């Protein structure tokens, strides 16, 4: 004879199944085996003990004067170009002073001259996206928010990214 479990008898049936599974003998204790652990020196990007304080890798920004640096290719379409010259003395960029504009706020590119600021930087994309302004839009004024100086820093991890 088959009995069906109704919603009112389900808790009792569940309890019976659980009690029956607990009544069996526990499995025999397995022989403990030693598994190889993971060494601290293999964790993370820095290959030293996780409890240590490693010295940071050395790197330097480009020390080239404006016009002397080599332009590197962009990593992907629409990526902001890297700054190919030193920024010593030009930072921080403040509301009152932006030394980038001294050279780069030109109407057209001259051979061997500074790269002009693109027209997109004169558009206020939030308030008037179709109106070209005569000054740099406020959201584009701090150049180093997107553009960073070139450096000789080595990658922390290898990758196969192709621009």
N, C-alpha and C positions, 0 to 999 in steps of 0.2 A: 504494500500500500504506500503510495506516494503522498507526502504531505506538502502542501504549499505554505510558504511563509508569508504571512500577512504583515502589514505595516505595524500592527500592534504586537505581533510576536517576534519581529525582527531583532529587537535588542536582546531578547532572551536567547534566540538562536545564535547570535553573534557571541554572546557570553559563553555559550556551550562550546562553540568552536574554539574560542580562546583558551578556555579551561582545559579542553582536550589536548591542545597543542602544548600546554605547559606541563601536563602530566607525564610526558615522555621524558626519558632520561636525557640528561645533557650530553652533548657529543663528547667523545674522549678528547682530552687535551692534546693539542698538536704539539709536536716537538718544535720548540722555538728555534727559528733559524735567524741568523744574522744577515740582514740585508745591507748592501753597501749604502752609505749615506751620501749626501751631497756636500761636497766641500764648500766652505765659505768662499773660497777663491773662484768658484765657478758660478756664483750667483751674480746677477745684475750685470750692468755694463762695465763697471769698474772691476777689474780682475784682481782684487785684493780682499782681505778679510772684511766682512761686513761690519765688524766692530772697530775697525781702524778708521783713521782719517787720512785718506789718500791725498797726496799733493795733486793739485789740478794740472791737467796737461797744459803745456805752454803753447801759446799762440800769440800772434801780433796782428794788429790791423795794418793795412797798407800805409806806408810812410811816404808814398809818392806825392809830389806836389800836383796840384790841379793841372791837367793836360799831359802829365807824364805817365799816368797809370794805364794799364791795359784793360780794355773793356771785356768783361767775361760774358759769354752767352747767357741768356736768361734760362732759368730752369724749365719754364713752361710758358705757353702763350699767355700774355697779359701779366706775367710776373713783373714786379717792379725791378728795374735794373739796380745792380749793386753800385755803391759809391766807389769809384776807382781811385780815389785820392784820400789823403789824410783829412780828418775832420777836427784835428787839434785846433783849438781856438774858435771853432764854429759852433760848438755846443756849450750850453744847451740852447735850443731854439726857443725863444720866448715870444710872447705877443708883440713885444716892442722890437725884437731883433731876429732876423732870419738871414744869415750870411749867404745861404744858398741862392737867395734871390739876386744877390749882387751880380753873379755870373750867369745863372741859368734863366733868369727872366728876360730872355731875348726873343725877338719875333721869329727868327729863322736860324737854322743851323748853318754855321760857317765851317768849312773844312779845317779840322784841327782845333776848332773852338768848342765851347761848352755845349752840351746837349740841352736844347731848349726845353722848358717845362711844357708838357703836352697841353693841348686845348682842354682836355677833360678836367684839368686841375683848376680851370677858371669857371667851372660850372658848379652851382650850388645844387647838388643832386636832391637835397631834401626839400628846398623851398621853391626853386626855379630851375628845374633841370634843363630847360631849353634856352635859357638866357645866358649868353657868354658875358662874364663880368670883366672889368678892367684890372681887378686884383685877384689874387689867389683866393679860392673859396676857403672858408675857415676850417672845414674838415680836411683840407689838404695842406694847411699851412705848416704843420710840423712834419717836415720831410722824413725824419728818421722814424716815424711811426711805421713806414712801409719800406723805406730804403735804408739799407745797412751797409756799413763799410766792408770791403772785401777783407778777408783774413786768410791766413795759411792754416787754419784749424783743420785737423784731420777728423774724418767722420767717426762718431762713437761706435757705430755698427755698420757693417757692410750692407749694401743694398744694390739692386739691379735697376734702379730707376733710370730711364732714358728720357731726356727732354724731347 
